[in-house]
Amino acid sequence: MIHVSAGSVPSLGAGRLKAMLALILISSLPSASAATETPFGPESGSAPQATMSVSSLRQEIELIPCGLCENMVDFEDVLGGPDAGTPYDEILVSGNVSFAERLTPQPLSYVEFLDNTYDELECLASLDAPLTLLPGEANQNTVVFHSTNLTENVIAGLGPSGWPDLVSIGEGALALILPTDAAYLGFDIVGAHPEFDNQLWLCFYDRNATLIDIVSLEDFNDGCYAFRRSGGEIDIAALSIHNLDYGGIGYDDFCFGVETTGVEDVDFSRVKSMY
């Protein structure tokens, strides 16, 4: 897993959520590497310093430093592979966590971004109970593959153009259901391009299929992102994700659990709050 210390978390600010209640700004440095072509578009290497925005609709979910990992899903127990990888048209189970395009009955629509078409999900106030996953159309659900410069599997949603079109990889939505309720949930992001003003939306749900919170990120970079219940509740059961990132993004090393004792909050010594 890629660990992001409190001091290197990119900055937080206003997202696209109209009902945003809170907003925080923190700065971070981008990684440096030579630009190469990947399934997620050109690999960013000489991008300027990124400023990431994070907003929480209800302030029920908060960003925390990565480090905890009681249960990890790394997709090494399922078939992946190089190039376009292995598509999964049905619900994929890895590490006892289930993955598919979306949660039932989340509406799916499409949005244009930088000449490509992306999945867009609606974060409903409540879903069908019990929680269930809804796979996408054939070759538009999920894919597991080796990203460029990686020998480990990552998962990505498949966009409307469909597998094996490399353009589709990472432009689709992704959802998951945990086997047990959690207080925190984190994951690695692979293939991000903050220089193109990327955006990501996360919809957190409890086991009763009720929305806990909506979190949005803007101008985010590759790295580990972890979130926990701000009140200490142990009720995170499901998550849906959709993005607008040039070339799309993949995910790896999903971590979840209940033990948050000893985990410090993000260092807000350089934080500027804005309303």
C-alpha positions in Angstrom: 0.0 0.0 0.0 1.1 3.6 -0.7 1.1 5.5 2.5 0.4 9.2 2.7 1.6 11.0 5.8 -0.4 13.8 7.3 2.1 16.3 5.9 1.8 15.1 2.4 -1.9 14.9 2.0 -2.9 17.2 -0.9 -4.9 20.3 0.0 -8.7 20.3 0.7 -11.3 22.7 -0.6 -14.7 23.3 -2.1 -16.1 20.4 -4.3 -18.9 20.2 -6.8 -21.5 19.3 -4.1 -24.0 22.1 -3.9 -24.9 21.3 -0.4 -21.3 21.2 0.9 -21.1 22.1 4.6 -17.4 21.9 5.3 -14.2 22.5 3.5 -10.6 22.2 4.3 -7.4 23.1 2.5 -4.1 21.2 2.8 -1.1 21.1 0.4 0.9 18.3 -1.0 3.7 17.5 -3.4 3.1 15.5 -6.6 5.3 12.5 -7.5 7.9 12.9 -10.2 8.3 10.3 -13.0 8.8 10.3 -16.8 5.6 10.6 -18.8 4.5 7.3 -20.4 1.2 6.0 -21.9 -0.9 3.9 -19.6 -4.5 2.5 -19.7 -5.3 5.6 -17.6 -3.8 8.0 -20.2 -0.4 9.6 -20.1 1.4 9.1 -16.8 1.9 12.5 -15.1 5.4 13.3 -14.3 6.2 17.0 -14.5 2.8 18.3 -13.3 2.8 21.4 -11.1 2.2 21.1 -7.4 -1.4 19.8 -6.8 -4.0 21.3 -4.5 -6.6 18.7 -3.5 -10.1 19.6 -2.4 -12.1 17.4 -0.1 -15.7 18.1 0.9 -18.1 16.2 3.1 -21.8 16.8 2.7 -22.9 15.8 6.2 -19.5 15.8 8.0 -20.2 12.2 9.0 -17.1 10.9 7.2 -13.6 12.4 7.8 -10.2 12.0 6.1 -7.5 10.3 8.2 -3.9 9.3 7.5 -3.4 5.9 6.0 -1.7 3.2 8.1 -4.4 1.0 9.6 -5.3 -2.2 7.8 -7.1 -4.9 9.7 -8.5 -6.3 6.5 -7.0 -5.8 3.1 -8.2 -6.6 -0.4 -5.3 -6.5 -3.0 -6.9 -8.5 -5.8 -4.0 -11.0 -6.0 -6.6 -13.8 -5.4 -8.3 -13.2 -8.8 -7.2 -13.3 -12.4 -5.8 -10.0 -13.7 -3.0 -9.6 -16.3 -1.2 -7.0 -18.3 -2.6 -4.7 -21.0 -6.4 -4.8 -20.9 -6.5 -7.4 -18.1 -9.4 -9.6 -17.3 -13.0 -8.2 -17.4 -15.7 -9.4 -15.0 -19.3 -9.1 -16.1 -20.7 -10.4 -12.8 -20.2 -9.6 -9.2 -16.5 -10.0 -8.3 -15.5 -11.3 -4.9 -12.0 -10.7 -3.7 -10.9 -10.9 0.0 -14.5 -11.5 1.0 -15.5 -8.0 -0.4 -17.9 -7.9 -3.3 -17.4 -5.5 -6.3 -19.6 -4.4 -9.2 -20.5 -1.3 -11.1 -23.1 0.1 -8.7 -25.4 -0.5 -5.8 -29.1 -1.3 -6.4 -30.9 0.8 -7.5 -28.5 3.7 -8.1 -29.3 5.5 -11.4 -26.5 5.4 -13.9 -25.9 8.1 -16.5 -23.0 9.3 -18.6 -21.1 12.5 -18.7 -18.5 13.9 -21.1 -15.2 15.0 -19.8 -12.1 16.0 -22.0 -13.6 14.2 -25.0 -14.3 10.9 -23.2 -17.5 9.5 -21.7 -17.6 8.5 -18.0 -20.1 6.7 -15.8 -22.0 9.0 -13.3 -23.9 7.6 -10.3 -26.5 9.3 -8.1 -25.9 9.1 -4.4 -29.5 8.2 -3.3 -30.6 8.9 0.3 -31.5 5.2 0.6 -31.0 2.0 -1.5 -32.8 -1.3 -1.7 -32.5 -3.3 1.5 -30.7 -5.6 2.0 -27.7 -4.1 0.2 -27.1 -5.6 -3.3 -24.7 -4.9 -6.1 -25.8 -4.3 -9.7 -23.3 -5.3 -12.4 -23.0 -3.2 -15.5 -23.6 -4.3 -19.1 -21.4 -6.9 -20.7 -17.8 -5.6 -20.9 -18.9 -2.4 -18.9 -18.7 -3.7 -15.4 -15.2 -4.2 -13.8 -11.7 -5.2 -14.9 -8.6 -6.4 -13.0 -5.2 -5.8 -14.6 -1.6 -4.8 -14.1 -1.2 -1.1 -14.5 1.9 0.2 -16.3 5.0 -0.1 -14.1 3.1 -2.3 -11.7 3.2 -6.1 -11.3 0.3 -6.2 -8.9 -3.4 -6.3 -9.8 -5.6 -3.3 -9.5 -9.3 -3.0 -10.1 -11.1 -0.4 -12.2 -14.6 0.3 -13.5 -15.2 0.0 -17.2 -16.7 3.0 -19.0 -19.3 3.1 -21.8 -16.9 2.3 -24.6 -16.4 -1.2 -23.0 -13.6 -3.7 -22.7 -11.1 -4.3 -24.3 -10.9 -0.6 -25.3 -8.2 0.9 -23.1 -10.1 4.1 -23.1 -12.9 2.5 -21.0 -10.6 1.3 -18.2 -11.0 3.5 -15.2 -13.8 5.6 -16.6 -16.5 3.4 -15.2 -18.1 3.5 -11.8 -17.2 1.0 -9.0 -19.1 -0.1 -5.9 -18.4 -2.5 -3.1 -20.1 -4.2 -0.2 -18.1 -5.1 2.9 -18.6 -8.5 4.7 -18.8 -6.7 8.1 -19.5 -3.2 9.2 -16.4 -0.9 9.5 -15.4 2.3 11.2 -12.9 3.1 8.5 -12.3 2.4 4.9 -9.3 3.3 2.7 -7.8 2.5 -0.7 -5.0 3.4 -3.1 -5.7 5.4 -6.2 -3.7 4.7 -9.3 -3.5 6.8 -12.5 -4.7 10.1 -11.2 -4.1 13.4 -13.2 -4.7 16.4 -10.9 -3.3 18.7 -13.6 -6.6 18.1 -15.5 -8.8 19.2 -12.6 -9.9 15.7 -11.8 -12.9 14.9 -9.5 -14.0 11.9 -7.5 -17.3 11.2 -5.6 -17.7 8.6 -2.8 -21.2 7.6 -1.5 -21.0 5.8 1.9 -23.9 3.6 3.1 -24.7 1.6 6.2 -26.1 -2.0 6.4 -29.6 -0.7 6.3 -28.9 0.8 2.9 -29.1 4.4 4.2 -26.7 7.1 3.0 -24.1 8.0 5.6 -22.3 10.7 3.7 -21.1 11.9 0.3 -17.5 12.9 0.0 -15.9 14.5 -3.0 -12.3 15.0 -4.0 -10.9 17.4 -6.6 -7.4 17.7 -7.9 -6.3 14.5 -6.2 -3.1 12.6 -6.9 -2.0 9.0 -6.7 -1.7 7.6 -3.2 -3.6 6.2 -0.3 -6.8 7.8 1.0 -8.5 6.6 4.2 -11.9 7.7 5.7 -13.6 7.0 9.0 -16.8 7.8 10.7 -16.4 11.1 12.5 -18.4 10.0 15.5 -16.7 6.7 15.9 -19.7 4.7 14.7 -19.0 1.2 13.2 -21.5 1.1 10.4 -19.8 1.6 7.0 -21.1 -1.3 4.9 -21.0 -0.2 1.3 -19.4 2.4 -1.0 -19.9 3.6 -4.6 -17.3 5.6 -6.5 -17.3 7.5 -9.8 -14.8 9.9 -11.2 -13.9 12.4 -13.8 -10.2 11.9 -14.3 -8.3 12.2 -17.6 -7.8 8.6 -18.6 -9.7 7.3 -15.6 -8.3 5.7 -12.4 -7.9 2.4 -10.8 -8.0 1.2 -7.2 -5.9 -1.2 -5.0 -5.4 -2.3 -1.4 -8.8 -1.6 0.0 -8.5 -1.6 3.8 -11.2 -1.7 6.4 -11.8 -2.4 10.0 -13.1 -1.2 13.4 -10.0 -0.3 15.4 -9.2 3.4 15.2 -7.5 3.8 18.6 -4.2 5.6 18.4 -4.8 6.9 14.9 -4.2 10.7 14.9 -6.4 13.0 12.8 -4.9 14.8 9.8 -2.4 17.4 10.9 -4.3 20.7 10.4 -1.5 23.0 11.5 -1.4 24.5 8.0 -5.2 24.3 7.4 -7.2 27.2 6.2 -11.0 26.8 6.6 -13.3 28.5 4.0 -17.0 28.9 4.0 
